[in-house]
């Protein structure tokens, strides 16, 4: 018994024709397999790849993925390339078969390993001609759809699985305080005493009242606007995205239609935030920028000491305060001048296609249950204003559908999908 990847890559190294059939695929692994053939021999090597579609709603993405594979193989020097997708109807294509031809001598790998699988798998190697397997390959490509055509549109969902696969998982990065430096060690009681006096005015120069303990505000020190959300997202933005998604076991789930809308708005906001971060970086590296920050910090410390003294709070600076502040300024000067840092910290939300959790029978029911638990709670009579996503789903159900529990709601929605597929037009704009 030998390592599967090693055996497959070795078989590809001197092949004149390579055929790959797999229900599941991994793009990088596929391209890596074809890199093993020397460049001078690729033009004469015939390539045939067919993969399966696990759900009709995922077919467009699979097409795009395999079009990318085909293009990359073309750039590697291959010219005779056939790449196709086998639809789910009438059943899911789940074959795992590799065929490597060396002029007239075929070598077969048949077993449980999909192209690029990282699991423990078993494949049996068969040498020589095999008319039955050859006929099967031809039958697969006869019913498969070439990816050279137009990318198909997503098919309407007829099951809960298809409905949820046609969505995205969304993540809001945590807000980071890039422009506040905490110069004092304050106890919870100290903070309460400071909070109680906020309305009276503090007289502390360049302080950030919104931060615990009146941290030093770098933007104020640089005479830049401070009333924006560059240090974190606003409540309005969070509320808006919340209306477009459902809370689930894996975070916020958002339908594809809403994701396209949200992503466009997010990118516009992120571009604006990125520009503001760049402006702060430019102010720091400009002539006199660092000196202005240090002068402001000294004024802040002097006024903060007086304020704490007036409140009867013990003045306890953080350890090596001046040195720590110098490191802070150096770090911010370097990072805010880096476009990659600016783009990363301007990010409001990331989107990722919903993965096929149904590959794990133990987890999938929990994910579905979490979706319908949130839907049931947010569609209850006690909720005065239903979010867009909730209104779309509830109003899209059969008028005579009755449900009292989360399970009944799930079953009623499943019945609706079975009777009438879900279309993009049903998402309320």
Secondary structure, 3 states (H helix, E strand, C coil): CCCHHHHHHHHHCCCCEEEEEECCECHHHHHHHHHCCCHHHHCCCEEEEEEECCCHHHHHHHHHHHHHHHHHHHHHCCCEEEEEEECCCCCCCCCEEEEEEECCEEEEEEECCCECCCCCCCEEEEECCCHHHHHHHHHHHHHCEECCCCCCCCCCECCHHHHHHCEEEEECCCCCCCCEECCECCCHHHHHHHHHCHHHCCCCCCEECCCCCCEEEHHHHCCCCCCCCCCCCCHHHHHHHHCCEEEECCEEEEEHHHHHHHHHHHHHHHHHHHHHHHHHHHHHHCCCHHHHHHHHHHHHHHHHHHHHHHCCCCCCECCCHHHHHHHHHHHHHHHCCCHHHHHHHCCCCEEEECCCHHHCHHHHHHHHHHHHHHHHHHCCCCCCCCCHHHHHHHHCCCCCCCCCCHHHHHHHHHHHHHHCCECHHHCCC
